Amino acid sequence: MKKVLTIAGSDCSGGAGIQADIKTITVHKMYAMSVITALTAQNTTGVYGIRETDAEFVAKQMDCVFTDIRPDAVKIGMIPNEKIIRVIAEKLRTYQVRDVVLDPVMISTSGSRLMSKDAQEALKEELFSLAAVVTPNLMEAEALCGFSVSTPCEMERAAEKIACYGSGAVLLKGGHLADGADDLLYEKGKYIWFSSKRIENPNTHGTGCTLSSAIACNLAAGYALERAIKNAKNYLTGALQDGLDLGAGSGPLNHMYRLPPFANGYPFR
């Protein structure tokens, strides 16, 4: 069985963060592990509190994982401060980790800031060079680049600049484009566009977490990056199209949409 580690924050409402990651990894029939960087009090309407994990305890969690059940791929999500970023980078170097998917979670779907501004520089300095792919959305790309990113041309310019920070590749997500929802992969000087129709579903809580975890699963399965992204996008599209509607705000996806329905109720009694 392939193993995938998520290093991220906890979402008590289950739609994003490690909860979304574990659901995604499990549905991909892989063994999920987690290193928790922060506890959040949040739901579909917003983020109402954050408790950051002590950096030394993050390091201890990573040691426990890597010295026992070594993951085949790693997804990194919310990291709230510079000290935790540097600890994670140190451990990734120590254990010579490959197939790292870095989702630079800075702003939640509801607009709440999840990373301190001074941590952004540490993120670029420490973790970008260790990532096989970085997966910012347009708002995160603007924070990383310092200029507006709202058109395909600006996406290409932003992806090229972000790649200069040292990542193996950049997947710039176009879900917030005014026209369409195309994503851009920039790798080794090549631009590869993934055309996507916008799905009319207001419930998008955890889409970035889900996509990056699905990419990590596909890398763990041995797929090349472009195919891993295509497979992950197909999974995310299905989770959105399922139309799950929970909560008073931007609700979660149905990560389990691929599971067959139970004919006679619950299977475990």
Secondary structure as UniProt FT lines:
FT   STRAND          3..11
FT   TURN            12..13
FT   HELIX           17..27
FT   TURN            28..29
FT   STRAND          31..43
FT   TURN            44..45
FT   STRAND          46..52
FT   HELIX           55..66
FT   TURN            67..68
FT   STRAND          73..76
FT   HELIX           82..94
FT   TURN            95..96
FT   STRAND          100..102
FT   TURN            109..110
FT   HELIX           117..126
FT   HELIX           128..130
FT   STRAND          133..134
FT   HELIX           138..145
FT   HELIX           152..163
FT   TURN            164..166
FT   STRAND          169..173
FT   TURN            175..176
FT   STRAND          183..187
FT   TURN            188..189
FT   STRAND          190..194
FT   HELIX           207..220
FT   TURN            221..222
FT   HELIX           225..241
FT   TURN            255..258
FT   TURN            263..264
//
